[in-house]
Amino acid sequence: MRIIDKIALVLVIIGAVVWGIIGIFNFNVVDAIFGVDSIVSRIIYILVGISGLWAIKLLFDK
């Protein structure tokens, strides 16, 4: 597994945990740490989204 695959997988896992916390506790960890609608929060969400798209490729790798 290449390093970019590992990074993408870690970001996807972090994103899943954040969404789980939002769903269970109605608490957004990213907004709590970096502020609501901050540029850092947007960058984190963009990176997690790109990682999710990259992880689709991991389904088809052998």
C-alpha positions as CSV (number, residue, x, y, z in Angstrom):
1,M,0.0,0.0,0.0
2,R,1.4,3.4,-1.0
3,I,1.8,6.2,1.4
4,I,-0.9,8.3,-0.3
5,D,-3.3,5.3,0.2
6,K,-2.5,5.2,3.9
7,I,-3.0,8.9,4.3
8,A,-6.3,8.7,2.5
9,L,-7.5,5.8,4.6
10,V,-6.6,7.6,7.8
11,L,-8.5,10.7,6.7
12,V,-11.5,8.6,5.7
13,I,-11.4,6.9,9.2
14,I,-11.1,10.3,10.9
15,G,-14.0,11.6,8.8
16,A,-16.2,8.6,9.7
17,V,-15.5,9.1,13.4
18,V,-16.3,12.8,13.2
19,W,-19.6,12.0,11.5
20,G,-20.3,9.4,14.1
21,I,-19.8,11.9,16.9
22,I,-22.1,14.4,15.1
23,G,-24.7,11.7,14.7
24,I,-24.6,10.4,18.2
25,F,-23.9,13.5,20.3
26,N,-24.8,16.3,17.9
27,F,-21.4,17.8,18.4
28,N,-19.1,18.8,15.6
29,V,-15.5,18.3,16.7
30,V,-13.9,20.1,13.8
31,D,-16.0,23.2,14.3
32,A,-15.3,23.1,18.0
33,I,-11.5,22.9,17.5
34,F,-11.1,25.3,14.5
35,G,-14.3,27.4,14.6
36,V,-17.5,27.4,12.7
37,D,-17.0,28.2,9.0
38,S,-13.3,28.8,9.3
39,I,-11.0,28.3,6.4
40,V,-9.2,25.5,8.3
41,S,-12.4,23.6,8.8
42,R,-13.2,23.9,5.1
43,I,-9.8,22.6,4.2
44,I,-10.2,19.6,6.5
45,Y,-13.6,18.8,5.0
46,I,-12.2,19.1,1.5
47,L,-9.3,16.8,2.3
48,V,-11.6,14.2,3.9
49,G,-13.9,14.4,0.8
50,I,-11.0,14.0,-1.6
51,S,-9.7,11.1,0.6
52,G,-13.2,9.5,0.4
53,L,-13.0,9.7,-3.4
54,W,-9.5,8.3,-3.4
55,A,-10.6,5.4,-1.1
56,I,-13.0,4.3,-3.9
57,K,-9.9,3.3,-5.8
58,L,-8.7,1.2,-2.9
59,L,-11.8,-1.0,-3.3
60,F,-10.6,-2.1,-6.7
61,D,-6.8,-2.5,-6.0
62,K,-5.4,-5.9,-5.6
